[in-house]
Amino acid sequence: MTRPFVKMNGAGNDFVVVNALETPFAPTADQARAIADRSTGEGCDQLIALEPSQTADAFMRVWNADGGVVETCGNALRCVGWMLLQSSGKDQVTIDTLGGPTTAWRAEGPGRVGSGGPEGPTTTAHVKVDMGAPRLHWTQIPLDEAMDTRGIELQVGPIDDPVLHTPGAVSMGNPHVVFFMDHAPNDAFVRGTGSLIEHHPRFPQGVNVGFAHVMAPDHIRLRVWERGAGLTRACGTGACAALVAAARRGLTGRAATVEVDGGELRIEWDEATDHVFMTGPVEVERTGTLAL
Ligand SMILES: N[C@H](CCC[C@H](N)C(=O)O)C(=O)O
């Protein structure tokens, strides 16, 4: 059986997106891994399916590159939000996920419309997503024992680097731990430390590992080792988690530009609603066909 897909990215975090609104799409973990494989498959950080929903315009299902189904994906919410906004002509669309419901709108941004050729970016737009309220109680991250999520206790193997003391923990529907550093770490540090922490017993459901350099009260430089996907060029929920964790420690205000390897995300933690809003780019790279 073959299946059309659209290859997209949000600030460089890339996805194979399958429209399953008419025809069910239920890949096994092995099939998801094969699709995500950058050497033998299409290659992506996450595989995304748009499915029918009784309560929203669509339901978004997320598989990490390791084949595991996870709660949500911020950068993908912008991408599928853009698809739904374009196809429906509506001003806003609702997208349900295992991590909770979200809403997406078109947004202003340095967009550009490409040549439309088969390779390279063809369409770049900006989308704003209401990511819902952060979940901050230790049971909601979740952690393996009660502690203050503004700064948790974490012993990372033999490493006793003070940088790795008392990171913040935040859930955006998926689990995040955020370390605050005085510089953006290099690939070797992100890979080495991130892979040590991703499955640490402190996090019963695993964890996405963010390394944040607060450059100003409204500017964070962030690198992320993602649960189930490794070092990615951007992590949308990670950017939300970094802003919330930083604001809770008084390192930033409630809004900041989060600079990731693949671009910039604008994150605002609204005081009145407690919701986190994320605005950022969406790129359509190409289309193709999966041979399942
Ligand atoms: N690796 C994440 C899922 C993708 C999140 C990220 N790509 C985003 O944009 O939020 C997890 O296991 O929770």
The ligand as an SDF file (V2000), in Angstrom:
LIG
                    3D

 13 12  0  0  0  0  0  0  0  0999 V2000
   10.3580   14.4200   21.5130 N   0  0  0  0  0  0  0  0  0  0  0  0
    9.0920   14.8990   22.0910 C   0  0  0  0  0  0  0  0  0  0  0  0
    8.0010   14.9610   21.0030 C   0  0  0  0  0  0  0  0  0  0  0  0
    8.2960   16.0460   19.9670 C   0  0  0  0  0  0  0  0  0  0  0  0
    8.3850   17.4020   20.6010 C   0  0  0  0  0  0  0  0  0  0  0  0
    9.0840   18.4730   19.7890 C   0  0  0  0  0  0  0  0  0  0  0  0
    9.5480   18.0850   18.4800 N   0  0  0  0  0  0  0  0  0  0  0  0
    8.2480   19.7420   19.7390 C   0  0  0  0  0  0  0  0  0  0  0  0
    8.3260   20.5080   18.7570 O   0  0  0  0  0  0  0  0  0  0  0  0
    7.5410   20.0080   20.7350 O   0  0  0  0  0  0  0  0  0  0  0  0
    8.6560   13.9450   23.2230 C   0  0  0  0  0  0  0  0  0  0  0  0
    9.0540   12.7930   23.2090 O   0  0  0  0  0  0  0  0  0  0  0  0
    7.9120   14.4110   24.0900 O   0  0  0  0  0  0  0  0  0  0  0  0
  1  2  1  0
  2  3  1  0
  2 11  1  0
  3  4  1  0
  4  5  1  0
  5  6  1  0
  6  7  1  0
  6  8  1  0
  8  9  2  0
  8 10  1  0
 11 12  2  0
 11 13  1  0
M  END
$$$$
